Amino acid sequence: MHVVLMKFSDAADAAEAKTRLEKLVGAVPAIRSLRVHLDELHTEVSWHLHLVTTHRDAEDLRAYQQHPAHLELGVWLRPLLAARAVVDYTEN
């Protein structure tokens, strides 16, 4: 499981990021599932976007991260981010 929290410099960019992330499904074969959620409460401790992807194994996660479509998205996304947190784990 690959979990990412994103905080944008401008919270309005989160919606476009969600759209672009969802387009990775079908374009990146190593994605088993992908879910993106936007924050609704906008509290002082909120992050703007929550992404969860699942992959068959760590090798598929690396393939996803190195896929040209993911790398292209990263070029657009990284300059917009104020912060990012990641947790990767295996579900039993």
N, C-alpha and C positions, 0 to 999 in steps of 0.2 A: 504494500500500500504506500502510495506517495501522496503526502498531504502538504499543501502549500498555503500559507496565509500571505496576502499581499496588502500593503498599505500604499496608496498612491499619493503623490504630491497634490494632485487634484482628484478628489473623490469621483468626479464625473467621468473619469477615464475607466473606472471599473466596469461599467456596462459594456463598453467597446471591447475591453479585455475579455469579458465573459463570452461575447459573440465570437471573437477570434479563437479563444481556447476551444470552444465547442466545435469549431470547424476542423480541429485536429482529428476528431473521430472519423474514421474511414480513410483519412489521409496518412495516418501513422499506424501501420499494422501491429505494432507492439502494444498498443492500447487495448486492454480488455474492456475497461469501462472508464468513463470520465464524467465527473459531476462538478458543476461550478455553481456556487451560491454567492449572492451579494448580501452584504449586511443590511438589515432593515431598521435597526434601532439607532444607529449612529451615536453611540455613547463615547465617552472620552477614552475608553479602552478598546473600542471596536477596531477591527481590521476591515478593510473594504471588500475583500474577495477571499473566498475559501475554495480551493481546488482539491479534488481527490481523484487520483487515477489509480487504477489497478493494472498490474502486469503479471504475467506468468511467473517471472522470477527476476532476480537482480540483473541478469543479462538483458532481459527485455526492457527493464527500466532504463538501462544505459542506452539501448537502441533507440528508445523514445527520446531520451535527452539529446542524442546525437543526430536524430533525424533532421533532414534539411527543413521541413516544415516547422518543426519545433525551434530550430536555430533561427529561422527567419522571424518567427514570432518574438523570440527573445530580443532581437535587434530593435524591434519596435517597442517592446515592453520595458526593458531595463531602464531607459532614461526617464520613464514615467513613475518609477517606483521610489517611494521614500524609504520603504523597508520590506523585507521578505523573510519569512520563517519557514523552515522545511522540517518535516518528520517523515522518515522512511522506516517501515516496519513490515514484518511478515505476519500475516494473520493465520492463526492456527485453526 
